Amino acid sequence: MPRLEEITPDNVSAAVDIKVGPEQEAFVAPVVTSLAEAYASRRTAWPRLVYDDDRAVAFVMGNFDPDNETEAFRCGIWRLNVDRAEQGKGYGRFAVLAFCEEARRRGHRRVTVLWEQGEGGPEAFYLRLGFRPTGEVLFGETVGELLL
């Protein structure tokens, strides 16, 4: 059964070792970039590893910043990287639902995610999970929302 773990000095190497498929690299930053961003915004960033038994299989990073002037950045998923060898096994879905549960626990009623359009991109995945485009575009990416 998958579980989430905080990023620590003991597992940071496992996090950095998570690599998406080459065709997906245009759609998501590598985990090392996400960890640098999390460090720079540690007050609001929420980076986590997804484990299955003792294997790190995915990385998810969200943000909880209820006072952010940009509504889409108040409670959202910033990154989702499922290791190329572990895709199609439900780990991405688990990570998104776990983030949503944390959002509920913190009193949020809306989760956002941004995705870039394109063949092989994550749009279909997020739509299957119930996210819907808001009509807003930020940084050239579609803003999707899921009401909790």
C-alpha positions as a Markdown table, in Angstrom:
| # | Residue | x | y | z |
|---|---|---|---|---|
| 1 | Met | 0.0 | 0.0 | 0.0 |
| 2 | Pro | 1.5 | 3.4 | -0.9 |
| 3 | Arg | 2.3 | 6.0 | 1.7 |
| 4 | Leu | 3.6 | 9.5 | 1.9 |
| 5 | Glu | 6.9 | 10.5 | 3.6 |
| 6 | Glu | 8.4 | 13.9 | 4.2 |
| 7 | Ile | 11.7 | 14.6 | 2.5 |
| 8 | Thr | 14.6 | 14.2 | 4.9 |
| 9 | Pro | 18.3 | 13.9 | 4.6 |
| 10 | Asp | 17.9 | 10.1 | 4.6 |
| 11 | Asn | 15.6 | 10.0 | 1.5 |
| 12 | Val | 16.5 | 13.1 | -0.5 |
| 13 | Ser | 18.7 | 10.9 | -2.8 |
| 14 | Ala | 15.8 | 8.6 | -3.5 |
| 15 | Ala | 13.7 | 11.6 | -4.3 |
| 16 | Val | 16.2 | 13.0 | -6.8 |
| 17 | Asp | 16.5 | 9.5 | -8.4 |
| 18 | Ile | 12.8 | 9.7 | -9.5 |
| 19 | Lys | 12.8 | 10.2 | -13.3 |
| 20 | Val | 9.8 | 10.6 | -15.6 |
| 21 | Gly | 9.9 | 9.3 | -19.1 |
| 22 | Pro | 11.8 | 11.3 | -21.7 |
| 23 | Glu | 8.5 | 12.2 | -23.5 |
| 24 | Gln | 7.3 | 13.8 | -20.2 |
| 25 | Glu | 10.3 | 15.9 | -19.4 |
| 26 | Ala | 8.9 | 18.9 | -21.3 |
| 27 | Phe | 5.9 | 18.9 | -19.0 |
| 28 | Val | 7.4 | 18.7 | -15.5 |
| 29 | Ala | 10.6 | 19.9 | -13.8 |
| 30 | Pro | 12.9 | 17.3 | -12.3 |
| 31 | Val | 12.6 | 16.6 | -8.6 |
| 32 | Val | 15.9 | 18.3 | -7.9 |
| 33 | Thr | 14.5 | 21.6 | -9.2 |
| 34 | Ser | 11.3 | 21.1 | -7.1 |
| 35 | Leu | 13.3 | 20.5 | -4.0 |
| 36 | Ala | 15.3 | 23.7 | -4.6 |
| 37 | Glu | 12.0 | 25.6 | -5.0 |
| 38 | Ala | 10.6 | 23.9 | -1.8 |
| 39 | Tyr | 13.7 | 25.0 | 0.1 |
| 40 | Ala | 13.3 | 28.6 | -1.1 |
| 41 | Ser | 9.6 | 28.7 | -0.1 |
| 42 | Arg | 9.7 | 26.3 | 2.8 |
| 43 | Arg | 7.0 | 28.2 | 4.6 |
| 44 | Thr | 4.4 | 27.2 | 2.1 |
| 45 | Ala | 5.8 | 24.3 | 0.1 |
| 46 | Trp | 4.7 | 20.7 | 0.8 |
| 47 | Pro | 7.1 | 18.2 | -0.9 |
| 48 | Arg | 6.5 | 14.5 | -0.3 |
| 49 | Leu | 7.7 | 11.2 | -1.5 |
| 50 | Val | 5.4 | 8.3 | -2.3 |
| 51 | Tyr | 6.7 | 5.0 | -1.2 |
| 52 | Asp | 5.5 | 1.5 | -1.9 |
| 53 | Asp | 7.1 | -0.7 | 0.7 |
| 54 | Asp | 10.7 | 0.5 | 0.7 |
| 55 | Arg | 10.7 | 1.9 | -2.9 |
| 56 | Ala | 10.3 | 5.6 | -3.6 |
| 57 | Val | 8.0 | 5.6 | -6.6 |
| 58 | Ala | 6.8 | 9.2 | -7.0 |
| 59 | Phe | 7.2 | 12.7 | -5.8 |
| 60 | Val | 4.4 | 15.3 | -5.2 |
| 61 | Met | 4.8 | 18.9 | -4.2 |
| 62 | Gly | 2.0 | 21.2 | -3.3 |
| 63 | Asn | 1.7 | 24.6 | -1.9 |
| 64 | Phe | -0.5 | 26.0 | 0.9 |
| 65 | Asp | -0.5 | 29.7 | 0.9 |
| 66 | Pro | -4.0 | 31.0 | 1.7 |
| 67 | Asp | -2.9 | 34.6 | 1.5 |
| 68 | Asn | -1.3 | 34.5 | -1.9 |
| 69 | Glu | -2.6 | 37.3 | -4.1 |
| 70 | Thr | -3.0 | 34.8 | -7.0 |
| 71 | Glu | -6.0 | 32.6 | -6.2 |
| 72 | Ala | -4.6 | 29.6 | -8.1 |
| 73 | Phe | -1.5 | 29.5 | -5.8 |
| 74 | Arg | -3.4 | 29.4 | -2.5 |
| 75 | Cys | -3.8 | 25.6 | -2.4 |
| 76 | Gly | -2.4 | 23.7 | -5.3 |
| 77 | Ile | -0.3 | 20.9 | -6.7 |
| 78 | Trp | 2.9 | 22.3 | -8.1 |
| 79 | Arg | 4.6 | 19.1 | -9.3 |
| 80 | Leu | 3.9 | 15.4 | -9.7 |
| 81 | Asn | 6.6 | 13.1 | -10.9 |
| 82 | Val | 5.9 | 9.4 | -11.1 |
| 83 | Asp | 9.0 | 7.4 | -11.9 |
| 84 | Arg | 8.9 | 6.0 | -15.4 |
| 85 | Ala | 9.2 | 2.4 | -14.2 |
| 86 | Glu | 6.3 | 2.9 | -11.8 |
| 87 | Gln | 3.7 | 4.6 | -14.0 |
| 88 | Gly | 0.3 | 3.2 | -14.5 |
| 89 | Lys | 0.1 | 1.6 | -11.1 |
| 90 | Gly | -2.0 | 4.3 | -9.3 |
| 91 | Tyr | 0.8 | 6.2 | -7.6 |
| 92 | Gly | 0.0 | 9.5 | -9.2 |
| 93 | Arg | -3.7 | 9.2 | -8.3 |
| 94 | Phe | -2.6 | 8.3 | -4.7 |
| 95 | Ala | -0.4 | 11.3 | -4.5 |
| 96 | Val | -3.1 | 13.7 | -5.8 |
| 97 | Leu | -5.7 | 12.3 | -3.5 |
| 98 | Ala | -3.3 | 12.5 | -0.5 |
| 99 | Phe | -2.6 | 16.1 | -1.3 |
| 100 | Cys | -6.4 | 16.7 | -1.4 |
| 101 | Glu | -6.8 | 15.1 | 1.9 |
| 102 | Glu | -4.2 | 17.3 | 3.4 |
| 103 | Ala | -5.9 | 20.3 | 1.8 |
| 104 | Arg | -9.2 | 19.3 | 3.5 |
| 105 | Arg | -7.5 | 18.8 | 6.8 |
| 106 | Arg | -6.2 | 22.4 | 6.5 |
| 107 | Gly | -9.6 | 23.7 | 5.7 |
| 108 | His | -9.3 | 24.3 | 2.0 |
| 109 | Arg | -12.2 | 23.6 | -0.3 |
| 110 | Arg | -10.4 | 24.0 | -3.7 |
| 111 | Val | -7.2 | 22.5 | -5.1 |
| 112 | Thr | -5.6 | 23.8 | -8.3 |
| 113 | Val | -3.1 | 22.5 | -10.7 |
| 114 | Leu | -1.4 | 24.0 | -13.8 |
| 115 | Trp | -0.6 | 21.9 | -16.8 |
| 116 | Glu | 0.9 | 22.6 | -20.2 |
| 117 | Gln | -1.1 | 21.5 | -23.2 |
| 118 | Gly | 0.5 | 19.0 | -25.5 |
| 119 | Glu | 0.6 | 15.4 | -26.6 |
| 120 | Gly | 1.8 | 13.3 | -23.7 |
| 121 | Gly | 1.0 | 16.0 | -21.2 |
| 122 | Pro | -0.8 | 15.5 | -17.9 |
| 123 | Glu | -4.2 | 17.0 | -18.9 |
| 124 | Ala | -6.1 | 13.8 | -19.4 |
| 125 | Phe | -4.8 | 12.4 | -16.1 |
| 126 | Tyr | -6.0 | 15.5 | -14.1 |
| 127 | Leu | -9.4 | 15.5 | -16.0 |
| 128 | Arg | -9.9 | 11.8 | -15.0 |
| 129 | Leu | -9.4 | 12.8 | -11.4 |
| 130 | Gly | -12.1 | 15.4 | -11.6 |
| 131 | Phe | -10.1 | 18.6 | -12.2 |
| 132 | Arg | -11.8 | 21.0 | -14.6 |
| 133 | Pro | -10.2 | 23.9 | -16.5 |
| 134 | Thr | -11.1 | 27.3 | -15.0 |
| 135 | Gly | -10.6 | 29.2 | -18.2 |
| 136 | Glu | -7.6 | 30.9 | -16.7 |
| 137 | Val | -4.1 | 30.6 | -18.1 |
| 138 | Leu | -0.9 | 31.3 | -16.1 |
| 139 | Phe | 2.6 | 31.2 | -17.5 |
| 140 | Gly | 1.1 | 29.7 | -20.6 |
| 141 | Glu | -0.4 | 26.8 | -18.7 |
| 142 | Thr | -4.0 | 25.8 | -18.1 |
| 143 | Val | -5.3 | 26.3 | -14.6 |
| 144 | Gly | -7.4 | 23.4 | -13.4 |
| 145 | Glu | -9.4 | 23.1 | -10.2 |
| 146 | Leu | -11.0 | 20.4 | -8.1 |
| 147 | Leu | -13.6 | 21.4 | -5.6 |
| 148 | Leu | -13.4 | 19.4 | -2.4 |
